[in-house]
C-alpha cells in the first residue's frame, strides 16, 4: 500500500514554521514527513535554510506517530559520517523508531561552505559507500575504529541507540547510484518518477518527490512555482554543481512560468495534482513525498486532507 509524505522545505520556511507544519501534516493524515537538509536555499525568494537536525529533534518530540526522514542529508563533506550516525541515532531514540536516514551525494550549493574539495560523482559515490559502512558499524554499539580511503573513525561509540535498526534510504538518479543502493541501502529516494529507477531497486521503500503548486487560481500557482521552484527546470547534472544562490539566480534568469507547466501542476483543481501523483504510483514508487510550493502551507495541507487524500486512500 502506498504511503504519502509531506515535504518540509527548509529552504522555504523557518524552523518554527517547519515544526508547526509537521504537526499539521500529522493531523491531516500524512504518513510521514521528509525534511531537506540545506545550508543555503536554492533561490533568494525561498529565503530560509535552518539547521535541519535541530528541527528534527523538535519534530520528533512534538509529534506522536508520523514517520520522519531526511530528504536528503549529504554525510560526506559538510558532515563527517560519525556525526551523522550519532545524530540519526538520537532522532531514532527521540521518535521511538519513527526515523529513517535518507542520504545522497549532495549539492555543491551546500557542501562547499567548509572549503573542502568538491569531488567528482564517482568519488562522492565511493565516499557514500564508506559513510554507510560507518553508520552500520557505529549502530552496532560499542567502541569502533575505521580506516577507509576517505574517512577515519578513531575509537567512537554511539551510546544512545534506538531499539530497532535505522533504515538507510539512498538518493538515486542513475544506474551507478541505483547499483550502490542495491548493495548498501534499505530503500531509494529520487525526484524523477522514472519507472526504470523504481524497477532498478527490487526491495524496500521507493520514495519519489512530487512538486505541487496548489493555489486559488492556476495563474497564481504558476507564478508561485516560478518564483520558488524554477531551479527544477534543470536536472541534477546542473543542480548538484552550481555553488551559490547567486549562481542559481543567474542560471534560472530565462526560465519562464510556462516552462514548468509539464513538471508542476498548478492551481485548485485536484484532478491535475492527482494525475501527477498517479504517474509516480504507476511508475512503481510506493512512498510519495508531496511538496507544496509556496507560503500557504496551511492551505496546501488542507487541500491534501480534503481534496487529495480521499482519492488516494480509496485507491
C-alpha positions as CSV (number, residue, x, y, z in Angstrom):
1,X,0.0,0.0,0.0
2,X,1.3,3.4,-0.9
3,X,2.3,5.9,1.7
4,X,2.1,9.7,1.3
5,X,4.5,12.1,2.8
6,X,4.8,15.9,3.3
7,X,7.9,17.7,2.3
8,X,9.3,20.0,4.9
9,X,11.1,22.5,2.7
10,X,13.7,24.0,5.0
11,X,14.6,26.4,2.1
12,X,11.1,28.0,2.2
13,X,10.1,28.0,5.8
14,X,11.7,29.0,9.1
15,X,12.5,26.4,11.8
16,X,9.4,27.2,14.0
17,X,7.1,27.0,10.9
18,X,8.6,23.7,9.9
19,X,7.7,22.2,13.3
20,X,4.2,23.7,13.0
21,X,3.9,22.3,9.5
22,X,4.9,18.8,10.7
23,X,2.3,18.8,13.4
24,X,-0.4,20.0,10.8
25,X,0.7,17.3,8.4
26,X,0.3,14.6,11.1
27,X,-3.1,15.9,11.9
28,X,-4.1,15.9,8.2
29,X,-3.3,12.2,7.8
30,X,0.1,12.3,6.1
31,X,2.1,9.1,6.7
32,X,5.5,10.7,7.1
33,X,7.4,14.0,6.7
34,X,10.7,14.4,4.9
35,X,12.9,17.4,5.6
36,X,15.5,18.9,3.3
37,X,19.0,19.4,4.8
38,X,20.4,22.6,3.3
39,X,22.9,25.2,4.2
40,X,21.6,27.6,1.6
41,X,18.2,28.0,-0.2
42,X,18.1,27.4,-4.0
43,X,16.8,31.0,-4.6
44,X,16.6,34.2,-2.7
45,X,12.8,34.2,-2.9
46,X,12.8,31.0,-0.8
47,X,14.7,32.8,1.9
48,X,15.5,30.1,4.6
49,X,17.9,27.4,5.5
50,X,17.8,26.4,9.2
51,X,19.8,23.6,10.7
52,X,17.7,20.5,9.8
53,X,18.9,18.4,12.8
54,X,17.7,20.9,15.4
55,X,14.3,21.0,13.7
56,X,14.3,17.2,13.5
57,X,14.7,17.0,17.3
58,X,11.8,19.3,17.8
59,X,9.6,17.4,15.4
60,X,10.5,14.0,16.9
61,X,9.5,15.4,20.3
62,X,6.4,17.3,19.2
63,X,4.8,14.6,17.0
64,X,3.5,11.2,18.2
65,X,3.0,8.8,15.3
66,X,4.1,10.2,11.9
67,X,7.2,8.8,10.2
68,X,10.2,11.1,9.8
69,X,13.0,11.1,7.3
70,X,15.6,13.4,5.9
71,X,15.4,14.2,2.2
72,X,18.4,14.3,1.7
73,X,21.4,14.6,4.0
74,X,24.8,14.5,2.5
75,X,27.1,12.7,5.0
76,X,30.4,13.1,3.3
77,X,31.6,16.7,3.3
78,X,29.8,19.2,5.5
79,X,29.3,16.4,8.0
80,X,31.6,13.6,8.9
81,X,29.7,10.2,8.8
82,X,30.4,9.6,12.5
83,X,28.5,12.8,13.3
84,X,25.5,11.8,11.1
85,X,25.5,8.3,12.7
86,X,25.2,9.9,16.2
87,X,22.6,12.5,15.0
88,X,20.4,9.9,13.3
89,X,20.6,7.5,16.3
90,X,19.4,10.4,18.6
91,X,16.4,11.2,16.4
92,X,15.7,7.4,16.2
93,X,15.5,7.4,20.0
94,X,13.6,10.6,20.3
95,X,11.0,9.5,17.8
96,X,10.6,6.0,19.2
97,X,11.9,4.3,16.0
98,X,9.9,6.5,13.5
99,X,13.1,7.9,11.8
100,X,14.7,6.8,8.5
101,X,18.0,8.3,7.4
102,X,17.9,9.3,3.7
103,X,21.3,10.3,2.3
104,X,22.7,11.4,-1.0
105,X,25.8,12.7,-2.8
106,X,24.9,16.3,-2.1
107,X,24.9,19.6,-3.9
108,X,27.8,21.9,-4.2
109,X,25.4,24.7,-3.1
110,X,25.5,23.3,0.4
111,X,28.7,21.3,0.7
112,X,31.3,23.9,-0.4
113,X,30.8,26.0,2.7
114,X,33.6,24.4,4.7
115,X,36.1,24.9,1.9
116,X,36.5,21.2,1.1
117,X,37.3,20.0,-2.4
118,X,34.1,19.2,-4.4
119,X,34.7,15.6,-5.6
120,X,33.5,14.1,-8.9
121,X,30.4,11.9,-8.9
122,X,32.3,8.6,-8.8
123,X,34.3,9.8,-5.8
124,X,31.2,11.0,-4.0
125,X,29.6,7.6,-4.5
126,X,32.7,5.9,-3.1
127,X,32.5,8.3,-0.1
128,X,28.9,7.4,0.4
129,X,29.7,3.7,0.4
130,X,32.2,4.3,3.2
131,X,29.7,6.5,5.1
132,X,27.1,3.7,5.1
133,X,29.7,1.3,6.4
134,X,30.5,3.6,9.2
135,X,26.8,4.1,10.1
136,X,26.2,0.3,10.2
137,X,29.4,-0.2,12.3
138,X,28.6,2.5,14.9
139,X,25.0,1.5,15.2
140,X,26.0,-2.0,16.4
141,X,27.0,-0.4,19.7
142,X,30.4,-0.4,21.5
143,X,33.6,1.4,20.5
144,X,34.8,1.2,16.9
145,X,37.7,2.2,14.7
146,X,37.5,2.6,10.9
147,X,40.2,3.4,8.4
148,X,39.0,3.9,4.9
149,X,40.2,5.7,1.7
150,X,38.2,8.8,2.7
151,X,37.2,8.6,6.4
152,X,38.8,7.7,9.7
153,X,36.9,6.9,12.8
154,X,39.0,6.8,16.0
155,X,37.5,4.8,18.9
156,X,34.0,6.2,18.5
157,X,30.9,4.9,20.3
158,X,27.3,6.0,19.9
159,X,25.8,5.5,23.4
160,X,22.2,6.3,22.7
161,X,20.8,3.9,20.1
162,X,17.2,3.2,19.0
163,X,15.8,-0.2,19.8
164,X,15.3,-1.0,16.1
165,X,17.8,-0.7,13.2
166,X,17.6,2.6,11.4
167,X,16.7,2.2,7.7
168,X,19.1,3.9,5.3
169,X,17.5,5.4,2.2
170,X,19.8,6.4,-0.7
171,X,19.1,9.2,-3.1
172,X,19.4,7.9,-6.7
173,X,19.3,9.4,-10.2
174,X,21.1,7.0,-12.4
175,X,22.5,3.5,-12.8
176,X,25.6,4.0,-10.6
177,X,23.6,5.2,-7.6
178,X,20.9,2.6,-8.1
179,X,23.7,-0.1,-8.0
180,X,25.1,1.4,-4.9
181,X,21.6,1.4,-3.3
182,X,21.1,-2.3,-4.3
183,X,24.3,-3.3,-2.5
184,X,24.2,-1.0,0.6
185,X,20.8,0.7,1.2
186,X,17.3,-0.3,2.5
187,X,15.4,2.0,0.1
188,X,15.8,4.7,-2.5
189,X,14.7,8.3,-2.9
190,X,14.5,10.4,-6.1
191,X,12.9,13.4,-7.7
192,X,12.3,11.7,-11.0
193,X,9.2,9.4,-11.4
194,X,11.1,7.3,-13.9
195,X,9.8,3.6,-14.0
196,X,13.4,2.5,-14.7
197,X,14.6,3.9,-11.4
198,X,11.8,2.2,-9.5
199,X,12.3,-1.1,-11.3
200,X,16.1,-0.9,-10.6
201,X,15.5,-1.4,-6.9
202,X,13.6,-4.5,-6.0
203,X,13.4,-4.4,-2.3
204,X,12.4,-1.8,0.4
205,X,10.7,1.5,0.1
206,X,10.9,3.6,-3.1
207,X,10.5,7.3,-2.4
208,X,9.8,10.0,-5.1
209,X,9.2,13.7,-4.6
210,X,6.2,15.2,-6.5
211,X,6.1,19.0,-6.5
212,X,2.6,20.6,-6.5
213,X,1.7,24.3,-6.8
214,X,-1.7,24.5,-5.1
215,X,-3.2,28.0,-5.2
216,X,-6.7,29.6,-5.5
217,X,-6.1,30.0,-9.3
218,X,-3.8,28.3,-11.9
219,X,-2.2,31.6,-12.7
220,X,-1.2,32.2,-9.1
221,X,0.1,28.7,-8.8
222,X,2.2,29.1,-11.9
223,X,3.6,32.4,-10.5
224,X,4.5,30.7,-7.2
225,X,6.1,27.7,-8.9
226,X,8.2,30.0,-11.0
227,X,9.2,32.2,-8.0
228,X,10.1,29.4,-5.7
229,X,10.9,26.4,-7.8
230,X,12.2,27.5,-11.2
231,X,15.5,25.7,-10.4
232,X,13.6,22.5,-11.0
233,X,13.7,23.2,-14.7
234,X,17.2,21.7,-14.6
235,X,18.2,18.1,-13.7
236,X,20.8,17.1,-11.1
237,X,23.7,17.2,-13.6
238,X,23.2,21.0,-13.2
239,X,21.7,21.4,-9.8
240,X,24.4,19.5,-8.0
241,X,27.1,21.6,-9.5
242,X,26.1,25.3,-9.1
243,X,27.9,26.6,-6.0
244,X,25.9,29.7,-4.9
245,X,22.4,31.1,-4.6
246,X,23.6,33.9,-6.9
247,X,24.5,31.2,-9.5
248,X,21.1,29.7,-9.4
249,X,19.5,33.2,-9.8
250,X,21.6,33.7,-12.9
251,X,21.1,30.2,-14.3
252,X,17.3,30.5,-14.0
253,X,17.0,34.0,-15.3
254,X,15.4,32.9,-18.6
255,X,13.2,30.1,-17.2
256,X,9.6,31.1,-17.8
257,X,6.5,30.1,-15.8
258,X,5.2,28.1,-18.8
259,X,8.5,26.1,-18.8
260,X,7.4,24.4,-15.6
261,X,3.9,23.6,-16.7
262,X,4.7,20.0,-17.7
263,X,6.5,19.3,-14.4
264,X,4.4,21.0,-11.8
265,X,0.6,21.0,-11.7
266,X,-0.7,24.4,-10.5
267,X,-4.0,25.7,-9.2
268,X,-7.0,24.5,-7.2
269,X,-8.2,21.6,-9.5
270,X,-7.4,18.3,-7.6
271,X,-7.5,16.3,-10.9
272,X,-4.2,17.9,-12.1
273,X,-2.5,17.1,-8.9
274,X,-3.9,13.6,-8.7
275,X,-2.7,12.9,-12.2
276,X,0.9,13.8,-11.2
277,X,0.7,11.6,-8.1
278,X,-0.8,8.8,-10.2
279,X,2.2,8.9,-12.6
280,X,4.5,8.4,-9.7
281,X,2.4,5.5,-8.4
282,X,2.2,3.9,-11.8
283,X,6.0,4.2,-12.2
284,X,6.3,1.9,-9.2
285,X,7.0,4.2,-6.3
286,X,5.3,3.4,-3.0
287,X,6.4,6.4,-0.9
288,X,5.2,9.7,-2.5
289,X,6.6,12.9,-1.0
290,X,4.3,15.8,-1.8
291,X,6.0,19.2,-1.9
292,X,3.5,22.1,-1.6
293,X,5.3,25.0,-3.1
294,X,4.9,28.5,-1.6
295,X,4.0,30.2,1.6
296,X,0.4,28.9,2.1
297,X,1.2,25.6,3.8
298,X,-2.0,25.5,5.8
299,X,-3.9,25.8,2.6
300,X,-1.9,23.1,0.9
301,X,-2.2,20.7,3.9
302,X,-6.0,21.3,4.0
303,X,-6.2,20.7,0.2
304,X,-4.4,17.4,0.7
305,X,-6.7,16.4,3.6
306,X,-10.0,17.4,1.9
307,X,-9.4,17.1,-1.9
308,X,-6.5,14.6,-2.4
309,X,-6.3,12.1,0.4
310,X,-9.8,10.7,0.0
311,X,-9.0,9.7,-3.6
312,X,-5.6,8.4,-2.7
313,X,-6.8,6.3,0.2
314,X,-9.6,5.0,-1.9
315,X,-7.1,3.7,-4.4
